[in-house]
Amino acid sequence: MSKPQVTNAMRLLTQARIPFTPLYYDLGGEEFSGEAVCRALGADERASFKTLCARGERRGVAVFVVPISGALDLKLAAQALGDKAVSLTLVKELNALTGYERGGVSPVGMKKRYPTFIDRSAADFERIRISGGQKGVSLEVNPNALAHYLNAAFAPLV
């Protein structure tokens, strides 16, 4: 697979002087999933994270970065956000909210800065993998540097 152009997420991390390693993959026709990406990269699922958008009853849209093998616990997400309840946004809303398509949603470089929460398990790793902003690209980054850049909080989310 030829390397795609630099993504917006890469450009922003570079500007912020946050070290990252781009990882490129090709699923070869396999259905897209976080687990398939880990297989393609030969990566540990425990250190691989997906980015989900949810909407709080009162606080609006928020971003949650959770392990790819886990499911966002909506009650824990609401607690982290300080809201009564949250629900996942619809896939058809992703591009309008984030500027990204399903499978390429990165917590870095969204159209707007939303309150962001990273599952506390990320802090157990020196580096984690997140989406690079498009299918076929992952970024390996220090979770503390990422949290600082995003003004994100670590919280139990799964």
N, C-alpha and C positions, 0 to 999 in steps of 0.2 A: 504494500500500500504506500503510495506517495504521501509525504507529510503535507497536511493541509496548511494553509496560511496561519499566521499567528491569530489566535482568537482574542476577543475583547478581554476575557478573563486573564489571559497571559499578559497582554499589554498593561493592564491595570496593576497586576502583581509586580511586573517589571518596574513600572513607574514608582511603585511604593517601596521598591528595593526589598521585596520579600522573595527569598529564594524558592524556586519550585523546579520540578522536573516534569517536562511534558512526556506523556506516555501515549503512544499511538497504537490503535488496535483495529482489526478488521474482523467482524463476526462471521464473514464468509457465508452469509445467508442465514445464519442461526438467528432465531427470534431474539430481539433485543431484551436484555434483562441485566441487572447488576451482576448476577451470578455468571452470566455468559461473558460479560466484560472481564471479570476476574479470571475466568478460565483462559480467555484470549491473552491476558497479560501475565498469566502465571502468578497472580497476586493473591495474597491472604485476604479472604472476605472480611475478617474481623477489623482490618484497617482500611476498608473500603466503604465509603459513605455516599448516600444519595441525598439529594436536596428536594424537599417537599414544601409546597406552599399550602397554607391553611388560612382560614378566615375566622377570626374571633368574633363573638357576638357583638362586643362593644369596641374592641381595639383594632378591628380590621385585619388586613393581611399581615401575615408573619411567615418567616422562613425557618424551616427545621431541617437540620443536617443530622441524619440518622444512619446507623449501619445498614448496608444494603440487605443484609439477611434479616433485619428486624422490621417490625411494623410500628409506625408512630402510634403511641398510646395517646389518644385524644384528650383524656383527662389530665395526663401529665403535661401535655402541650398547653392546655388551658391554664394549668397552674403556673407554668413557666412564663406564659404571656400575661398572667394576672387577669384572666378573663373567666367568665362562667363556663363557656364551652367554645370549642373550635370545630370546624369541619374542613375537610380537604377541599381545595378549590377544584373546579372541573378542569379536565385536560384542555378543553377548548378555550379556557381563560388564561392558560399559561403564557402564551406569547404576548398577549396584551399586558399582562401584569409584569412579566419578567424580561421579555425580549428574547426568550429562549423557547425552543421546541421540546416536547416530551423526549426524554432520553439524553438531553443535552443541557438540562437546567443546572447552572452553576450558582453557588451562593455569591460569587464574585461577578460584578458587572451587570447586575440587574438594572432595569430602567429606573428604578427607584430604590432607595435604601429602606428596607423593611426591618422591623425588629427581627433579629436572628438569634437562634438558639442551636447549639451544637450538643449532641448527646455526650454526656460526661465520659463515656467510654473512650472517646477520641483522645482525651488527655493521657490515656495509658500508653500512647504510641508517640514515638519521636516524629514520625511522618505518617500522614494519612493520604488516601486518594479520594479526590472529588472530581466531578465532571469538569472538563475544560471548556465547556460552553457550546459544544456540538458533539454529536455522535462521532465516535472514532478518536476522541481525545479525552484523556484523563490527566489530572495534575496531581503530583505528589508534593505535599506541602506540610510544614510543621503546624500542628493544630493550634498551638498557642499564638503563633504569628498570624494565622488565619483569623482566629477569634479577635485578636487585637485590631487587625485591619478592618474587620466587619463590625467592630464594636458589639460582638456577639457574646452571649453568656453560655457557659457550660451548664447543662441541666439534665436530670434524668428524663429521657423521652421515650424509651422503649420498655 
